[in-house]
Amino acid sequence: MKKALIILAAVLGFSLSACSQGNNKKETKATTQTTEKQEEKEMKTLIVYFSATGTTKAAAQKLAKEFNADLYEIIPEQPYTAADLDWRDKTSRSTIEMNDKTSRPAINGRCENIADYDVVWIGFPVWWYTAPTIVNTFIEAHDLSGKTLNVFATSGGSDVKDSYNDLKKAYPQYTWGEKRLMN
């Protein structure tokens, strides 16, 4: 009888130990998920955008609200006029810039605190199925190493896929994340 009680106590103790370990695994998994969510929230996000007419600016503001992010506008040293943006005019400034892939229109200032951010969204209107060359000016003027770069764009008829792929190809040293078309 004593032997049976000892065996029963051992089996009961083992069962309770196994249940306890199962709960610890569940607790560890829940703790890991909570930590991952906290890390996502703690990642600092910057929304960088170039907006020729205000459409991309509005999209950037929506994205900033969504991610509780800071905004930085790429401002051309020489503002674009309506005539500069006339894509039907082969002599317009935008047409000339987009036909010259080495064009790097000057921008006003730099984002001095870019090192503070983990995620950078880069937004622009799609010009000639890709990003305006002024976006390249911004990228080349800043060290974006160690950041996840995401792309968003506005367009009257183009997708963001070609723009995203062009930037990824031009700057393979960076980590590229998601892309969004925001019309």
Wavefront OBJ file of the C-alpha trace (Angstrom):
o trace
v 0.000 0.000 0.000
v 2.828 2.378 0.872
v 4.446 1.551 -2.443
v 1.205 2.363 -4.308
v 0.890 5.705 -2.503
v 4.498 6.606 -3.308
v 3.971 5.742 -6.991
v 0.690 7.701 -7.040
v 2.395 10.708 -5.414
v 5.247 10.526 -7.940
v 2.835 10.358 -10.887
v 0.799 13.241 -9.476
v 3.930 15.306 -8.877
v 5.183 14.624 -12.405
v 1.794 15.588 -13.873
v 1.707 18.862 -11.954
v 5.276 19.614 -13.037
v 4.372 19.018 -16.692
v 1.318 21.297 -16.409
v 3.444 23.962 -14.825
v 5.985 23.773 -17.655
v 3.195 24.064 -20.232
v 1.948 27.224 -18.539
v 5.480 28.630 -18.489
v 5.741 28.066 -22.254
v 2.447 29.921 -22.763
v 3.618 32.730 -20.494
v 6.972 32.933 -22.323
v 5.213 33.054 -25.715
v 2.836 35.792 -24.492
v 5.748 37.757 -23.018
v 7.699 37.447 -26.300
v 4.713 38.680 -28.323
v 4.216 41.623 -25.953
v 7.914 42.510 -26.172
v 7.820 42.382 -29.995
v 4.799 44.697 -30.061
v 6.498 47.108 -27.653
v 9.621 47.127 -29.848
v 7.499 47.882 -32.929
v 5.878 50.797 -31.099
v 9.230 52.046 -29.828
v 10.758 52.128 -33.308
v 11.013 55.746 -34.313
v 9.543 56.524 -37.732
v 10.125 59.449 -40.070
v 7.974 60.327 -43.061
v 10.083 62.098 -45.701
v 8.217 63.459 -48.691
v 8.506 65.581 -51.801
v 5.248 67.183 -52.886
v 5.025 69.337 -55.990
v 1.327 70.217 -55.704
v 0.264 69.250 -52.172
v -1.195 65.821 -52.961
v 1.789 63.890 -51.605
v 1.937 66.182 -48.583
v -1.621 65.176 -47.652
v -0.694 61.490 -48.039
v 2.409 62.031 -45.880
v 0.300 63.611 -43.142
v -2.055 60.590 -43.148
v 0.888 58.219 -42.896
v 2.406 60.260 -40.071
v -0.830 59.913 -38.091
v -0.987 56.177 -38.778
v 2.550 55.567 -37.499
v 2.745 58.415 -34.978
v 5.725 59.576 -37.007
v 7.590 62.796 -37.591
v 7.448 64.607 -40.943
v 10.258 65.999 -43.069
v 9.592 67.751 -46.364
v 12.094 67.649 -49.215
v 12.043 71.256 -50.389
v 13.633 72.088 -53.736
v 16.099 74.943 -53.655
v 14.297 76.292 -56.716
v 10.535 75.729 -56.297
v 8.686 74.064 -59.161
v 6.236 76.233 -61.064
v 3.197 74.985 -62.972
v 5.198 75.378 -66.194
v 8.044 73.314 -64.677
v 5.596 70.481 -63.999
v 4.031 70.390 -67.482
v 4.887 66.826 -68.504
v 3.557 67.444 -72.042
v 6.188 70.151 -72.627
v 9.464 68.501 -73.660
v 11.355 71.604 -72.512
v 9.789 71.798 -69.036
v 12.091 71.470 -66.053
v 10.537 68.202 -64.852
v 10.812 66.624 -68.312
v 14.466 67.634 -68.623
v 15.274 66.318 -65.126
v 13.496 63.028 -65.687
v 15.183 62.471 -69.039
v 18.580 62.846 -67.345
v 18.944 60.045 -64.777
v 22.022 61.804 -63.341
v 20.011 64.940 -62.575
v 20.077 65.840 -58.878
v 18.012 68.980 -58.264
v 19.311 70.926 -55.274
v 17.329 70.774 -52.051
v 17.059 73.210 -49.160
v 18.617 71.858 -46.011
v 19.207 68.401 -44.621
v 17.401 66.261 -42.098
v 19.975 66.739 -39.350
v 18.469 64.206 -36.939
v 17.946 61.326 -39.394
v 20.198 59.115 -37.256
v 17.420 59.117 -34.617
v 15.053 57.085 -36.814
v 14.713 53.346 -37.389
v 12.151 53.451 -40.185
v 12.027 56.048 -42.956
v 9.111 56.294 -45.372
v 10.042 58.169 -48.555
v 7.136 59.643 -50.488
v 6.748 61.397 -53.808
v 4.475 61.847 -56.808
v 5.245 59.308 -59.543
v 6.868 61.050 -62.509
v 7.521 59.108 -65.697
v 6.739 55.843 -63.859
v 9.393 56.422 -61.199
v 10.503 58.716 -58.378
v 11.438 62.303 -59.257
v 15.209 62.762 -59.334
v 14.999 65.133 -56.364
v 14.299 62.017 -54.245
v 17.734 60.710 -55.280
v 19.215 64.018 -54.118
v 17.727 63.415 -50.665
v 18.819 59.762 -50.448
v 22.376 60.560 -51.541
v 22.660 63.434 -49.057
v 21.834 61.244 -46.034
v 23.244 58.122 -44.434
v 20.310 55.722 -44.313
v 22.318 52.689 -43.180
v 20.651 50.501 -40.575
v 17.199 51.854 -41.341
v 14.253 50.216 -43.033
v 13.253 52.308 -46.025
v 9.640 52.167 -47.140
v 8.194 53.920 -50.162
v 4.846 55.610 -50.692
v 3.714 57.446 -53.772
v 0.817 59.343 -55.257
v -0.131 59.051 -58.890
v -2.894 59.772 -61.313
v -2.458 56.434 -63.066
v 0.848 54.728 -62.309
v 1.617 52.073 -59.735
v 4.353 52.442 -57.100
v 6.019 49.121 -58.012
v 8.379 50.497 -60.698
v 9.406 53.434 -58.511
v 10.125 51.108 -55.598
v 12.134 48.702 -57.766
v 14.121 51.567 -59.326
v 15.101 52.923 -55.903
v 15.942 49.453 -54.620
v 18.160 48.854 -57.652
v 19.840 52.276 -57.395
v 20.543 51.896 -53.653
v 21.078 48.171 -52.953
v 23.139 48.963 -49.853
v 19.962 49.862 -47.974
v 17.231 47.701 -46.465
v 13.992 48.183 -48.363
v 10.660 47.325 -46.762
v 7.160 47.930 -47.984
v 5.615 50.107 -50.669
v 2.261 51.866 -50.864
v 0.315 53.749 -53.461
v -1.689 56.455 -51.688
v -4.125 58.152 -54.023
l 1 2 3 4 5 6 7 8 9 10 11 12 13 14 15 16 17 18 19 20 21 22 23 24 25 26 27 28 29 30 31 32 33 34 35 36 37 38 39 40 41 42 43 44 45 46 47 48 49 50 51 52 53 54 55 56 57 58 59 60 61 62 63 64 65 66 67 68 69 70 71 72 73 74 75 76 77 78 79 80 81 82 83 84 85 86 87 88 89 90 91 92 93 94 95 96 97 98 99 100 101 102 103 104 105 106 107 108 109 110 111 112 113 114 115 116 117 118 119 120 121 122 123 124 125 126 127 128 129 130 131 132 133 134 135 136 137 138 139 140 141 142 143 144 145 146 147 148 149 150 151 152 153 154 155 156 157 158 159 160 161 162 163 164 165 166 167 168 169 170 171 172 173 174 175 176 177 178 179 180 181 182 183
